[in-house]
Amino acid sequence: TNLTYFIEPSSLVPLSNKLRQIEIEIKAEIDRIILILSSKLKEIKEELSKNQKLLTKLDIVFAKAKYSIHLKAQKPQLIKEKIIDIQAMRHPILVEVKDNIVENDFILGKTYNCLLITGSNTGGKTIALKTAGLLTLMTKAGLFIPCLGAKIYPYKNIFCDISKEQSLEQGFSTFSAHIKNIKDILDNIDDNSLVLLDELGSGTDPIEGASLAQAILEFIKEKNTQAVITTHLGELKALKYSDSYFENAT
């Protein structure tokens, strides 16, 4: 645009040129040193890679140990029977933020394979569900867990539907998203899976929701899959009295 002008006194031109030359020489020297160091590192590349892997494993082990001590956690016992038996379990996050935590015993798989947890809102149903699932995952990850003692089967797959998601972009209501997640879960479960479903059958007409929830539970039984379900639907409590696969808890 011819609106900007750069003015440099003639006496500074040689100095500016010398400065640029020195900068070029410095960069060239840095590149030379990096090339030499890279060549030396290349000679011990395998040793460095092995050390990195070992240090990573050690870092993970020490992190697990430090976290276990912080939680005052116990070593769970891995068992071959499909059973979860936890005494006085505590949610790891609540351990961080609460002084007085209500501890719960949790059993699944001994005499029943599907536990239906009912109760009023804010009664702790979802926390119990999340705690049991999380402690099972922590056991699979090789962590100690916050409890007095535990025997846990390492399920191949753990599926859950807990959060209530709504997608306006895809046209999903809360109930539609809930059903879509459950369908995806039911398409993949087998007898080596654990299913965690929160508020099964909610978000629609109670009668229709109860019928749908019962059909889902019967399908879970057909797949011989163990499950923990929270619900407000009282009709589901009757399953216990006609089928020993199910048990109620409050």
BAPA-225809 format. One record per residue (C-alpha): residue in three letters; x, z, y. Coordinates in nm, 3 decimals, padded with zeros to 5 digits. Layout:
- ALA	X	Z	Y;
...
END
This chain:
- THR	00.000	00.000	00.000;
- ASN	00.310	00.023	00.222;
- LEU	00.188	00.359	00.347;
- THR	00.459	00.572	00.181;
- TYR	00.826	00.566	00.275;
- PHE	01.127	00.735	00.113;
- ILE	01.416	00.809	00.343;
- GLU	01.760	00.905	00.209;
- PRO	02.067	00.952	00.429;
- SER	02.346	00.713	00.325;
- SER	02.587	01.003	00.280;
- LEU	02.369	01.140	-00.004;
- VAL	02.355	00.818	-00.204;
- PRO	02.688	00.873	-00.391;
- LEU	02.594	01.234	-00.463;
- SER	02.250	01.135	-00.598;
- ASN	02.408	00.870	-00.819;
- LYS	02.662	01.122	-00.951;
- LEU	02.383	01.373	-01.021;
- ARG	02.187	01.116	-01.223;
- GLN	02.501	01.025	-01.415;
- ILE	02.568	01.390	-01.497;
- GLU	02.207	01.435	-01.614;
- ILE	02.247	01.131	-01.843;
- GLU	02.570	01.276	-01.985;
- ILE	02.405	01.616	-02.042;
- LYS	02.117	01.454	-02.232;
- ALA	02.360	01.249	-02.440;
- GLU	02.555	01.565	-02.528;
- ILE	02.236	01.749	-02.624;
- ASP	02.134	01.457	-02.846;
- ARG	02.480	01.458	-03.008;
- ILE	02.464	01.831	-03.083;
- ILE	02.110	01.803	-03.223;
- LEU	02.222	01.517	-03.447;
- ILE	02.511	01.723	-03.583;
- LEU	02.291	02.027	-03.646;
- SER	02.021	01.813	-03.807;
- SER	02.278	01.663	-04.043;
- LYS	02.398	02.010	-04.144;
- LEU	02.039	02.132	-04.196;
- LYS	01.961	01.825	-04.405;
- GLU	02.230	01.933	-04.652;
- ILE	02.048	02.262	-04.716;
- LYS	01.692	02.131	-04.678;
- GLU	01.581	02.239	-05.028;
- GLU	01.721	02.590	-04.986;
- LEU	01.549	02.631	-04.650;
- SER	01.220	02.505	-04.791;
- LYS	01.239	02.751	-05.082;
- ASN	01.321	03.037	-04.844;
- GLN	01.028	02.946	-04.623;
- LYS	00.789	02.955	-04.919;
- LEU	00.928	03.287	-05.041;
- LEU	00.911	03.442	-04.695;
- THR	00.553	03.321	-04.658;
- LYS	00.456	03.483	-04.990;
- LEU	00.629	03.806	-04.892;
- ASP	00.459	03.804	-04.553;
- ILE	00.119	03.768	-04.721;
- VAL	00.194	04.048	-04.967;
- PHE	00.307	04.287	-04.693;
- ALA	00.006	04.193	-04.479;
- LYS	-00.229	04.271	-04.770;
- ALA	-00.055	04.602	-04.832;
- LYS	-00.064	04.700	-04.464;
- TYR	-00.433	04.613	-04.439;
- SER	-00.514	04.806	-04.759;
- ILE	-00.341	05.116	-04.624;
- HIS	-00.526	05.078	-04.294;
- LEU	-00.863	05.063	-04.474;
- LYS	-00.771	05.342	-04.716;
- ALA	-00.871	05.090	-04.981;
- GLN	-00.857	05.109	-05.359;
- LYS	-00.736	04.862	-05.619;
- PRO	-01.035	04.696	-05.790;
- GLN	-01.029	04.638	-06.163;
- LEU	-01.075	04.278	-06.271;
- ILE	-01.292	04.252	-06.581;
- LYS	-01.401	03.976	-06.817;
- GLU	-01.767	04.078	-06.826;
- LYS	-01.983	03.935	-06.549;
- ILE	-02.034	04.268	-06.375;
- ILE	-01.996	04.407	-06.025;
- ASP	-01.974	04.786	-06.024;
- ILE	-01.861	04.938	-05.693;
- GLN	-01.874	05.306	-05.601;
- ALA	-01.916	05.408	-05.236;
- MET	-01.849	05.063	-05.092;
- ARG	-01.790	05.024	-04.718;
- HIS	-01.791	04.711	-04.506;
- PRO	-01.433	04.644	-04.380;
- ILE	-01.547	04.566	-04.026;
- LEU	-01.757	04.883	-04.002;
- VAL	-01.453	05.082	-04.113;
- GLU	-01.282	04.953	-03.798;
- VAL	-01.558	05.042	-03.551;
- LYS	-01.760	05.331	-03.697;
- ASP	-01.661	05.686	-03.781;
- ASN	-01.956	05.778	-04.002;
- ILE	-02.039	05.496	-04.243;
- VAL	-02.319	05.511	-04.498;
- GLU	-02.154	05.436	-04.830;
- ASN	-02.345	05.257	-05.105;
- ASP	-02.303	05.221	-05.478;
- PHE	-02.361	04.869	-05.605;
- ILE	-02.421	04.749	-05.959;
- LEU	-02.499	04.399	-06.085;
- GLY	-02.483	04.252	-06.431;
- LYS	-02.507	04.552	-06.661;
- THR	-02.878	04.549	-06.746;
- TYR	-03.000	04.292	-06.492;
- ASN	-02.854	03.982	-06.328;
- CYS	-03.061	03.942	-06.011;
- LEU	-03.095	04.226	-05.762;
- LEU	-03.381	04.209	-05.509;
- ILE	-03.317	04.429	-05.206;
- THR	-03.625	04.509	-04.998;
- GLY	-03.693	04.739	-04.705;
- SER	-03.771	04.753	-04.335;
- ASN	-03.578	04.576	-04.062;
- THR	-03.248	04.742	-03.963;
- GLY	-03.258	04.923	-04.296;
- GLY	-02.921	04.788	-04.408;
- LYS	-03.030	04.516	-04.652;
- THR	-02.812	04.242	-04.510;
- ILE	-02.512	04.472	-04.465;
- ALA	-02.533	04.570	-04.833;
- LEU	-02.556	04.203	-04.930;
- LYS	-02.260	04.105	-04.712;
- THR	-02.049	04.401	-04.824;
- ALA	-02.094	04.326	-05.194;
- GLY	-02.012	03.959	-05.141;
- LEU	-01.716	04.025	-04.914;
- LEU	-01.559	04.282	-05.145;
- THR	-01.594	04.039	-05.434;
- LEU	-01.416	03.771	-05.230;
- MET	-01.146	04.018	-05.125;
- THR	-01.089	04.101	-05.491;
- LYS	-01.049	03.731	-05.573;
- ALA	-00.796	03.708	-05.289;
- GLY	-00.588	03.990	-05.435;
- LEU	-00.683	04.250	-05.174;
- PHE	-00.761	04.616	-05.221;
- ILE	-01.115	04.700	-05.112;
- PRO	-01.273	04.992	-04.918;
- CYS	-01.449	05.196	-05.187;
- LEU	-01.387	05.481	-05.428;
- GLY	-01.354	05.253	-05.729;
- ALA	-01.465	04.912	-05.849;
- LYS	-01.491	04.683	-06.149;
- ILE	-01.545	04.324	-06.043;
- TYR	-01.570	03.995	-06.227;
- PRO	-01.386	03.710	-06.044;
- TYR	-01.663	03.450	-06.022;
- LYS	-01.553	03.089	-06.005;
- ASN	-01.792	03.018	-05.717;
- ILE	-01.970	03.237	-05.463;
- PHE	-02.254	03.080	-05.265;
- CYS	-02.442	03.236	-04.976;
- ASP	-02.714	03.165	-04.723;
- ILE	-02.708	03.437	-04.460;
- SER	-02.700	03.302	-04.107;
- LYS	-03.017	03.146	-03.972;
- GLU	-02.909	02.810	-03.835;
- GLN	-03.124	02.576	-03.631;
- SER	-03.021	02.219	-03.552;
- LEU	-03.211	02.047	-03.272;
- GLU	-02.996	01.736	-03.310;
- GLN	-03.090	01.690	-03.675;
- GLY	-03.449	01.807	-03.630;
- PHE	-03.409	02.115	-03.850;
- SER	-03.615	02.425	-03.782;
- THR	-03.474	02.761	-03.886;
- PHE	-03.678	02.741	-04.207;
- SER	-03.570	02.381	-04.275;
- ALA	-03.204	02.474	-04.235;
- HIS	-03.262	02.772	-04.465;
- ILE	-03.418	02.551	-04.735;
- LYS	-03.150	02.282	-04.701;
- ASN	-02.875	02.539	-04.754;
- ILE	-03.054	02.682	-05.057;
- LYS	-03.103	02.334	-05.206;
- ASP	-02.730	02.265	-05.169;
- ILE	-02.658	02.596	-05.340;
- LEU	-02.899	02.537	-05.629;
- ASP	-02.747	02.193	-05.690;
- ASN	-02.407	02.352	-05.761;
- ILE	-02.466	02.685	-05.935;
- ASP	-02.387	02.762	-06.297;
- ASP	-02.339	03.066	-06.519;
- ASN	-02.006	03.144	-06.349;
- SER	-02.151	03.169	-05.998;
- LEU	-02.267	03.448	-05.770;
- VAL	-02.546	03.368	-05.522;
- LEU	-02.621	03.571	-05.208;
- LEU	-02.947	03.487	-05.027;
- ASP	-03.062	03.671	-04.718;
- GLU	-03.434	03.690	-04.630;
- LEU	-03.540	03.451	-04.906;
- GLY	-03.875	03.287	-04.831;
- SER	-03.888	03.399	-04.469;
- GLY	-03.971	03.178	-04.173;
- THR	-04.292	03.034	-04.313;
- ASP	-04.638	03.140	-04.433;
- PRO	-04.591	03.458	-04.643;
- ILE	-04.799	03.326	-04.936;
- GLU	-04.615	02.993	-04.944;
- GLY	-04.284	03.172	-04.889;
- ALA	-04.347	03.405	-05.183;
- SER	-04.432	03.116	-05.416;
- LEU	-04.125	02.922	-05.307;
- ALA	-03.901	03.226	-05.341;
- GLN	-04.031	03.296	-05.692;
- ALA	-03.965	02.937	-05.795;
- ILE	-03.609	02.964	-05.661;
- LEU	-03.552	03.289	-05.849;
- GLU	-03.684	03.139	-06.172;
- PHE	-03.446	02.844	-06.129;
- ILE	-03.156	03.083	-06.074;
- LYS	-03.251	03.257	-06.398;
- GLU	-03.263	02.924	-06.585;
- LYS	-02.906	02.859	-06.472;
- ASN	-02.810	03.208	-06.591;
- THR	-02.665	03.273	-06.245;
- GLN	-02.620	03.620	-06.104;
- ALA	-02.767	03.676	-05.760;
- VAL	-02.832	03.929	-05.485;
- ILE	-03.140	03.863	-05.272;
- THR	-03.280	04.038	-04.966;
- THR	-03.646	03.983	-04.884;
- HIS	-03.951	04.121	-04.706;
- LEU	-04.185	03.966	-04.963;
- GLY	-04.337	04.246	-05.164;
- GLU	-04.473	04.004	-05.425;
- LEU	-04.122	03.949	-05.556;
- LYS	-04.096	04.313	-05.658;
- ALA	-04.337	04.243	-05.944;
- LEU	-04.079	04.022	-06.120;
- LYS	-03.898	04.330	-06.243;
- TYR	-04.197	04.441	-06.449;
- SER	-04.233	04.111	-06.633;
- ASP	-03.867	04.008	-06.666;
- SER	-03.563	04.232	-06.720;
- TYR	-03.343	03.968	-06.553;
- PHE	-03.456	04.113	-06.219;
- GLU	-03.419	04.457	-06.060;
- ASN	-03.543	04.607	-05.733;
- ALA	-03.347	04.809	-05.480;
- THR	-03.434	04.954	-05.138;
END
